Amino acid sequence: MDHPLLTEDIGVYFLDMDTAVNEQINLNEDGSFSIFINARLNWERQMIAYYHALKHILNNDFNKTCADDIENAM
């Protein structure tokens, strides 16, 4: 199966973060991604944060320069 989300190139980690932060995504040096989801969120909000992070990856947002344009497009 060749699906961009079924890959070892995306790691998902749960961390206690400030409650103002839902998730954080890092583009790693090897081209893989790390998604950090706030462990303090309830399950539903964690899933929303995960989906939001995946949209950034699928939209190739890491090659764009304006954060406001990226968020407004979502």
N, C-alpha and C positions, 0 to 999 in steps of 0.2 A: 504494500500500500504506500503510495507516494503522496502524503498529505503534509503540508508545511507545519502543522501543529503536532503531528505524531513523530517527534524527533527527540533525540537526546540533546539537541542544541538549545533547549529551553529548560532551565532548572527552576523549580518553584520552592520557595522557602517561606516559612512562617516565623515572624519575629515580633516581639513586643515593641511597638513604636508609639510615638505621640499619637493621640487620638485624632489629630487633625490630618494625619497621613494615612491614606487607605492602602497604597501600594507604591513601590518604587521599582523601576526597571533599569538594569544595567546592561549595556552592550559590552561584552567581554572582549579582551584582546584577540581571542581565537575566533571571534565572529558569533559565538553563542550568546545567549541571553540569560540573565538571572532575574527572576521576578520575586520580589520580596513583598509578601502580603502581611498586613498588620494582624497579628494573632489576637489582638484585643477586640476585633470586630466580630459580630455574630456571623454565622455561616452564610446567611443571605448576602450580607455586605461583603464578605470575603469573595463570594462568587461574582458579584458585580465588579469588584476590584480586579479580579483575575481576568474577566472578560474585557475590561477596560485596558488592561495591560496587553492582552493579546491583540486587540485592535491596533495599538501603537506598533506592535511588531509587524503585523500583516500590512499596515499602511506604510511601512518603511519610514516611520517618523524619525528615526535616528539619523537620517540623511537630510533632514529639513532644519532650517535655522530659526524659525519664529515659533516659539512655544504657544503664543496666543492663537496663531493661525491653526496650529495642530489641534489644540483643544476645542476651538470653535468649529472645526470641521467634523468633530466627533459628535 
